[in-house]
Amino acid sequence: MLVATQTILRWTARITGMLLVGMVLAFVVGEGLPNVLRQPPYVAIEFVGIGLMLAGFVIGWRREAIGGATAIIGFGTFAVTELIVNQHLPAGAIWLFVVPGFLLLASSGMRLCTQPRNR
């Protein structure tokens, strides 16, 4: 039962992560990538956070724990920057970007629980 749940978590994380990567790529292709060097520093930091989130989703295909942690660190970077600059946490659909990271970590944790231990 745990193996089936872990598989569902892993594939849900992979699919949602790739959908979010695809959505961001569609925006980049449609609108073009802004010149980060001409943006205020806090915008550049938010771009780093978004880049970490997207990289975490891709890394998560092979290394679930590292990918999940990278995605969550990226979201944290984005959210803390938003909190410092605008005095409130980000609102709206941006919170969907944290879901694949937590799913990857949950899948990794379940995999560790189901592996036989060498003694």
C-alpha positions as CSV (number, residue, x, y, z in Angstrom):
1,M,0.0,0.0,0.0
2,L,2.8,2.4,0.8
3,V,4.5,1.7,-2.4
4,A,1.4,2.5,-4.4
5,T,0.9,5.8,-2.4
6,Q,4.5,6.7,-3.0
7,T,4.2,6.1,-6.7
8,I,1.1,8.2,-6.9
9,L,2.8,11.0,-5.0
10,R,5.9,10.8,-7.2
11,W,3.9,10.9,-10.5
12,T,1.6,13.7,-9.2
13,A,4.7,15.7,-8.3
14,R,6.3,15.1,-11.7
15,I,3.1,15.9,-13.7
16,T,2.2,19.0,-11.8
17,G,5.8,20.2,-11.8
18,M,6.1,19.8,-15.6
19,L,2.8,21.5,-16.1
20,L,4.1,24.5,-14.1
21,V,7.4,24.5,-16.0
22,G,5.4,24.4,-19.3
23,M,3.2,27.3,-18.1
24,V,6.2,29.4,-17.3
25,L,7.9,28.5,-20.6
26,A,4.7,29.5,-22.4
27,F,4.8,32.9,-20.7
28,V,8.5,33.3,-21.6
29,V,8.0,32.4,-25.2
30,G,4.9,34.5,-25.6
31,E,6.1,37.6,-23.7
32,G,9.8,37.3,-23.9
33,L,12.2,37.2,-20.9
34,P,12.7,40.6,-19.3
35,N,16.1,42.0,-18.9
36,V,16.9,41.0,-15.3
37,L,19.8,43.4,-15.1
38,R,17.5,46.4,-15.7
39,Q,15.1,45.3,-13.0
40,P,15.2,46.4,-9.3
41,P,17.4,44.0,-7.2
42,Y,14.3,42.5,-5.5
43,V,12.9,41.5,-8.9
44,A,16.2,39.7,-9.7
45,I,16.0,37.9,-6.4
46,E,12.4,36.8,-7.2
47,F,13.6,35.5,-10.6
48,V,16.3,33.5,-8.8
49,G,13.5,32.0,-6.6
50,I,11.4,31.1,-9.6
51,G,14.4,29.6,-11.3
52,L,15.2,27.5,-8.2
53,M,11.6,26.3,-8.2
54,L,11.6,25.3,-11.8
55,A,15.0,23.6,-11.5
56,G,13.7,21.7,-8.5
57,F,10.8,20.3,-10.5
58,V,13.3,19.1,-13.2
59,I,15.8,17.7,-10.7
60,G,12.9,16.0,-8.9
61,W,12.5,13.5,-11.8
62,R,15.7,11.8,-10.8
63,R,16.4,13.0,-7.2
64,E,13.2,13.5,-5.4
65,A,14.5,14.8,-2.1
66,I,17.0,17.3,-3.7
67,G,14.4,18.5,-6.2
68,G,11.7,19.0,-3.6
69,A,14.1,20.8,-1.3
70,T,15.3,23.0,-4.1
71,A,11.8,23.9,-5.2
72,I,10.7,24.7,-1.6
73,I,13.9,26.9,-1.1
74,G,13.1,28.7,-4.3
75,F,9.5,29.3,-3.2
76,G,10.8,30.5,0.1
77,T,13.2,32.9,-1.6
78,F,10.3,34.3,-3.7
79,A,7.9,34.5,-0.7
80,V,10.3,36.1,1.7
81,T,11.4,38.7,-0.9
82,E,7.7,39.5,-1.5
83,L,7.1,39.8,2.2
84,I,10.1,42.1,2.7
85,V,9.4,44.4,-0.2
86,N,5.5,44.5,-0.2
87,Q,4.9,43.7,3.5
88,H,2.6,40.7,2.6
89,L,3.1,37.2,1.3
90,P,2.4,36.5,-2.3
91,A,-1.3,35.9,-3.2
92,G,-3.0,33.9,-5.9
93,A,-1.9,31.0,-7.9
94,I,1.8,31.3,-7.1
95,W,1.1,29.0,-4.1
96,L,0.6,26.2,-6.5
97,F,4.3,26.3,-7.2
98,V,5.0,24.9,-3.7
99,V,2.8,21.8,-4.1
100,P,5.2,19.7,-6.3
101,G,8.0,20.4,-4.0
102,F,6.1,19.0,-1.0
103,L,4.9,16.1,-3.0
104,L,8.5,15.3,-4.0
105,L,9.6,15.4,-0.4
106,A,6.7,13.2,0.7
107,S,7.4,10.7,-2.0
108,S,11.1,10.6,-1.1
109,G,10.2,10.1,2.6
110,M,7.8,7.3,1.9
111,R,10.5,5.6,-0.3
112,L,12.9,5.7,2.6
113,C,10.3,4.2,4.9
114,T,9.6,1.3,2.5
115,Q,13.2,0.4,1.7
116,P,14.6,-2.6,3.6
117,R,17.3,-1.6,6.1
118,N,20.7,-3.1,6.0
119,R,22.0,-4.1,9.4
